């Protein structure tokens, strides 16, 4: 069904409203509605979300919710949860939410009992990781596993990396994890440095098991393992004891030489960037254990339930997704900063980049017609306070409008005393979070600065314009459940935005051509006989330069 959301009355109402409200300062909005600081907020599971420091009033929220209804967000959400094929370009169901259903739930997908399938794999993952963690599963020379190396890329890497780092305090079995993704050999070489092959387990994670980077790294890792172990071990046994796979493609796993008894599956209704809660999370489960992994899934499920059942007026992921639309399409904002005040979430922005940009970076609607408005926010960020000493200057005084999400926790994962030994470093971290959102919203006027005795010619440089929108997301602690909640929160925001824009957030055709061209150019780079004249004049010249430098 072709649609133009910008032609609906709901969109027009928002345009009119934008004209009326966009000139107002957040300061004025707070002055005219002092209760907004407590009322333009929401809770979802353990998350407390303050969206009062936005360039909105209560009418904006009402009109954005009208827009969501006009776009059919609720119907499409229900269709997703029920297993309808809403990934239309690939004719697939979209059921990452089924991965975190409790075992007593019921859901049939295309005639299959999805809950039974999911829990069968979870049980296998649990008993495998129990064996690895307890030392029952040993390497080919009888030693227990000390390091798991996950080899995968994109969704088969970013989720596990981010969650492993976020939950490093929960790694309680003496097993650490490393992650290899890039086809740049520097990645594998650096990650193998110092590893003992006898105590290393490789997890080859690839939904398709055809991704060039992953298969290249996996082959190199197998070569490394066998060379390091030497002739004294049986090669087949060595691979069987040191390699397992996570994939939807059993044939390719077997062809690579991994026994499919040591393969953990998932389904085509799980998109790569939505798969950390599938068997793709095996490396995380190996380090934190199946119980903690279960808590991670339960956290996601809690947000799923909130999203599925809460009226849009109180539906936190829906409201945050709608605010993304508000800034992208009405204010013309290009990007959103994600600023966790938690060093353990250092990879969260990188994780969100794939989740959000591979999902919503589309120019055609689900029916193939061009989109009618801009899509796909650019996500980026770094943990606070590091960002404050790098790019926050632009956030505060630059010419661009960059909405930002601030994420913080009450209980620290680590804490240390302050300089005088009486305070908590975590309190310093959190006071920075609160100060930044305050300054971004309210700023400081020329009059206030002049009143402090600042020289007149310096005053304009010191003016803090404020009126910079932020969302603050707080949780009691960075637990497995809360990490799951944060992931699911953003998954559903992406869904709401994609639905408003009329696109299919669950395919990623835009990454295919580059893969094909790289395969085609490979031989041109390496084979001196291959004609260097292959392509456009720029690419040809670059290839010639490269061949000359490499002596080919
Ligand atoms: O980059 C495209 C992509 O298909 C991602 O969507 C996916 O997460 C990644 O490649 C890895 O794919 P696979 O898990 O099949 O190796």
Boltz pocket constraint, residues with backbone or C-beta under 6 A from the ligand:
constraints:
  - pocket:
      binder: B
      contacts: [[A, 153], [A, 154], [A, 155], [A, 156], [A, 205], [A, 206], [A, 207], [A, 208], [A, 209], [A, 210], [A, 211], [A, 214], [A, 272], [A, 273], [A, 358], [A, 508], [A, 511]]
      max_distance: 6.0
